[in-house]
Amino acid sequence: MTKVHDSSEQKVIQTELYEKLIARFVTWAKSRDDIRAALIVGSRARDDPDEWADLDIIVVTTNPEHYLSRTDWIHNIGSPLLTFTEPTATGDERERRVLFEGMLDVDFAILPEQRAKQLLKGIPPEIKAQLADTFGRGIRVLLDKDGMVAALEALIPSGETLPPRTPSKQEFCEVINDFLYHCVWTAKHLCRGELWWSKSCCDSYLKHLLLTMVEWHARSTHGPDYDTWFRGRFLEKWADPRIKKDLRNAFAYYDEKDVKRALLATMDLFRWLACETAEKLGYPYVMKADERVTAWVKTCLSERA
């Protein structure tokens, strides 16, 4: 019978397991001449990660292809169950993601040493803001053989954050028009009988645009520097409580009638968000186009019933 641990006990257990894995990584990385620096970012770099937090390690190396194309090195750190590579969250580098025994998930972001040295010569404003945001949320330096991490920290003023993220009038209108266009697109494909295709748009593409509006709504309410994290992280903590309530009805089962319901619920949620945000920002809302699109979608879906 599997023993069930309470949340506090599980957090302690997970922390101990991750710390053992980190210790093995450091011991191994110290012996590798091609690894010049390594640091933890994200939840496990902060003081009190919960039991669900993964481990994010940035590895600065002179041989990035070795760690992206091969997997044998992972066994020096732990017992992997599976591994794969994908672009990093910023999309400018690649990372190897590993699930170790015990369901310990670790992301190794592989940063070429040459790229790190380029940053030391001059950090573009947008990159500096991203680094400030990352470093400001907490880092834990594991290795810094050449002082590169310390030098990067020195180049980033303490307290510097991402620039204000208020959308321009054009950006705001682009997102609204994109959303309304794809509401029609979703309805058409649903009426054609393409359930997978239409559900994917309703619950993926449209939700991506909805999240953008949720973020803009939060910043227009609380100020342009209000922290909305990224890709919906911790939305339950920073978004308007009304949004969380309406989201309960905005996702669909794999069922034609339910996709219809979810599409209309998503449109209703997006509309009041966009209208409130437009008013706060002093931008117009395309109400005439919205009314035309909504009427057409409702007619299209009702005829399909």
Secondary structure as UniProt FT lines:
FT   HELIX           7..30
FT   TURN            33..34
FT   STRAND          35..41
FT   HELIX           43..45
FT   TURN            51..52
FT   STRAND          55..61
FT   HELIX           64..69
FT   HELIX           72..76
FT   STRAND          80..87
FT   TURN            89..90
FT   STRAND          94..100
FT   TURN            101..103
FT   STRAND          104..112
FT   HELIX           113..121
FT   HELIX           125..136
FT   STRAND          139..144
FT   TURN            145..146
FT   HELIX           148..155
FT   TURN            158..159
FT   HELIX           169..191
FT   TURN            192..193
FT   HELIX           195..200
FT   HELIX           201..205
FT   HELIX           206..222
FT   TURN            224..225
FT   TURN            231..234
FT   HELIX           235..238
FT   HELIX           241..247
FT   TURN            248..249
FT   HELIX           256..281
FT   HELIX           287..304
//
